[in-house]
C-alpha cells in the first residue's frame, strides 16, 4: 500500500472520530462527494416506545438513548527511522523482517552457516545427521553390525542372540551342555575288557557276534569265521552244513571217501559198493562168480551182443568185458593213468587230496577254499589270504604273519 493511500485512510478515520463528538441534528450528512445516513435515531417521535422505520417523516428526531463510544485523541503521525516500522502493541519503532538492531541501527541479518559436529550436515537452518548416520545419544554415528536403530530410544538395539559389549554386538555365549557320565562297560560272556574294548578270552573266537570255544576235533577257521571239522583225504568242507563231504568223483564208503571198483554200483543206504549181478568182491575188485576163460575176450554169441568188447549174461544181458566200460553206448577201455568214473560215466584222471575233477577241462582243480601252492591244494593258515599273483598265502598290507599263521599289525618277532 502506497504512502498516499495510507494518508487518505488516516484522514478519514480522524474525520469520523471528530464527527461522533458533534450533536446529531440531521438524518444524513455529506463527506466529500459521498452521502451517509445516521443509524441511530429516525422517524418522527423521540419517544422510546415509538417504532422507528425508514418510511417515517423526513424530520429527523435524534435518539436520546444513544451514547456514542468514547474516542481518544487523533493519532499523531510517527516517522520511524529507515528499516523500521511502528509497532502499535509495543508502541515503538521496531526493525523490519530480516533486520536486527545493532548500535541503534537496523542492519540486515547475515546468514552464517554454523560448523556442525562429526558426521553432521547443515539442512533447514539446523545441523542434522548425514545420510547413513543416526543420532545415538547426542552423537551422529552408525550402528554396529548385527543391530538396528531404534528411533524412539535413539539407540542401537542388538539382534536376538547378541549383546552390546563395548560398542559392538557380540554373540551371546551359551556354554555347551555337559556330556553325560559314560556308563561302565560291561562285557558279555567269555569276554574281557582290554584297553576299554571287550575282546574274546584266550582260545575263544568271535563267531556270529558271540565269543565261542571250538571243541576238538574242530578248529577255528579264521577265513570263514567258523568252528569247522578237519576234513580227511578226498574230502572238502561244505560251508552250508559245516561238514566234510567227498570230493566230486568220490563216494562215502564206510566213512572213507573212495571210488567203487569196476562192475559195482554205490548203495547210498548202506554206503557200500555192491558188485553187479554175476560178480563178487575179491580183494577189493568185482570179479565174475565163475572163473573166466584165459582168453582175452569172453566168447559172446554175436546174435546177443553186437559190441565185440561185451559178453552176454543170461540174467543181465550184454556186459562189457573186463577193463571195459560202457561209455557212450560202447564198451571202451580207459587210457593209461585214467579210471572209469561211474557217476560221470567217463574215463578220467585220479585227483589228489583236496582236489575235484573238472569235467569241462578234464583236469583236477583245487576244492572250494583250497589253493594250489607248490603243486599241492591246501588252505591258507590263520587269517591270511591267497594271492593269485604269487600263488602264496600272505597277510594284507600293513600286517605281518606270525609263526602260527595269524596276521597281526606292526613289526616284531614272529
C-alpha positions, 0 to 999 in steps of 0.5 A, spaced: 500 500 500 502 506 497 504 512 502 498 516 499 493 511 500 495 510 507 494 518 508 487 518 505 485 512 510 488 516 516 484 522 514 478 519 514 478 515 520 480 522 524 474 525 520 469 520 523 472 520 530 471 528 530 464 527 527 461 522 533 463 528 538 458 533 534 450 533 536 446 529 531 441 534 528 440 531 521 438 524 518 444 524 513 450 528 512 455 529 506 463 527 506 466 529 500 462 527 494 459 521 498 452 521 502 451 517 509 445 516 513 445 516 521 443 509 524 441 511 530 435 515 531 429 516 525 422 517 524 418 522 527 417 521 535 423 521 540 419 517 544 422 510 546 416 506 545 415 509 538 417 504 532 422 507 528 422 505 520 425 508 514 418 510 511 417 515 517 417 523 516 423 526 513 424 530 520 429 527 523 428 526 531 435 524 534 435 518 539 436 520 546 438 513 548 444 513 544 451 514 547 456 514 542 463 510 544 468 514 547 474 516 542 481 518 544 485 523 541 487 523 533 493 519 532 499 523 531 503 521 525 510 517 527 516 517 522 520 511 524 527 511 522 529 507 515 528 499 516 523 500 521 516 500 522 511 502 528 509 497 532 502 499 535 502 493 541 509 495 543 508 502 541 515 503 538 519 503 532 521 496 531 526 493 525 523 490 519 523 482 517 530 480 516 533 486 520 536 486 527 538 492 531 545 493 532 548 500 535 541 503 534 541 501 527 537 496 523 542 492 519 540 486 515 541 479 518 547 475 515 546 468 514 552 464 517 552 457 516 554 454 523 560 448 523 556 442 525 559 436 529 562 429 526 558 426 521 553 432 521 550 436 515 547 443 515 539 442 512 533 447 514 537 452 518 539 446 523 545 441 523 542 434 522 545 427 521 548 425 514 545 420 510 547 413 513 548 416 520 543 416 526 543 420 532 545 415 538 545 419 544 547 426 542 552 423 537 551 422 529 554 415 528 552 408 525 550 402 528 554 396 529 553 390 525 548 385 527 543 391 530 538 396 528 536 403 530 531 404 534 528 411 533 524 412 539 530 410 544 535 413 539 539 407 540 542 401 537 538 395 539 542 388 538 539 382 534 536 376 538 542 372 540 547 378 541 549 383 546 552 390 546 559 389 549 563 395 548 560 398 542 559 392 538 554 386 538 557 380 540 554 373 540 551 371 546 555 365 549 551 359 551 556 354 554 555 347 551 551 342 555 555 337 559 556 330 556 553 325 560 557 320 565 559 314 560 556 308 563 561 302 565 562 297 560 560 291 561 562 285 557 558 279 555 560 272 556 567 269 555 569 276 554 574 281 557 575 288 557 582 290 554 584 297 553 576 299 554 574 294 548 571 287 550 575 282 546 574 274 546 578 270 552 584 266 550 582 260 545 575 263 544 573 266 537 568 271 535 563 267 531 556 270 529 557 276 534 558 271 540 565 269 543 565 261 542 570 255 544 571 250 538 571 243 541 576 238 538 576 235 533 574 242 530 578 248 529 577 255 528 577 257 521 579 264 521 577 265 513 570 263 514 569 265 521 567 258 523 568 252 528 569 247 522 571 239 522 578 237 519 576 234 513 580 227 511 583 225 504 578 226 498 574 230 502 572 238 502 568 242 507 561 244 505 560 251 508 552 250 508 552 244 513 559 245 516 561 238 514 566 234 510 563 231 504 567 227 498 570 230 493 566 230 486 568 223 483 568 220 490 563 216 494 562 215 502 564 208 503 564 206 510 566 213 512 572 213 507 571 217 501 573 212 495 571 210 488 567 203 487 571 198 483 569 196 476 562 192 475 559 195 482 554 200 483 554 205 490 548 203 495 547 210 498 543 206 504 548 202 506 554 206 503 557 200 500 559 198 493 555 192 491 558 188 485 553 187 479 549 181 478 554 175 476 560 178 480 563 178 487 568 182 491 575 179 491 580 183 494 577 189 493 575 188 485 568 185 482 570 179 479 565 174 475 562 168 480 565 163 475 572 163 473 573 166 466 576 163 460 584 165 459 582 168 453 582 175 452 575 176 450 569 172 453 566 168 447 559 172 446 554 169 441 554 175 436 546 174 435 546 177 443 551 182 443 553 186 437 559 190 441 565 185 440 568 188 447 561 185 451 559 178 453 552 176 454 549 174 461 543 170 461 540 174 467 543 181 465 544 181 458 550 184 454 556 186 459 562 189 457 568 185 458 573 186 463 577 193 463 571 195 459 566 200 460 560 202 457 561 209 455 557 212 450 553 206 448 560 202 447 564 198 451 571 202 451 577 201 455 580 207 459 587 210 457 593 209 461 593 213 468 585 214 467 579 210 471 572 209 469 568 214 473 561 211 474 557 217 476 560 221 470 560 215 466 567 217 463 574 215 463 578 220 467 584 222 471 585 220 479 585 227 483 589 228 489 587 230 496 583 236 496 582 236 489 575 235 484 575 233 477 573 238 472 569 235 467 569 241 462 577 241 462 578 234 464 583 236 469 583 236 477 582 243 480 583 245 487 576 244 492 572 250 494 577 254 499 583 250 497 589 253 493 594 250 489 601 252 492 607 248 490 603 243 486 599 241 492 591 244 494 591 246 501 588 252 505 591 258 507 593 258 515 590 263 520 587 269 517 591 270 511 589 270 504 591 267 497 594 271 492 593 269 485 599 273 483 604 269 487 600 263 488 602 264 496 598 265 502 600 272 505 597 277 510 594 284 507 598 290 507 600 293 513 600 286 517 605 281 518 604 273 519 606 270 525 609 263 526 602 260 527 599 263 521 595 269 524 596 276 521 597 281 526 599 289 525 606 292 526 613 289 526 616 284 531 618 277 532 614 272 529 
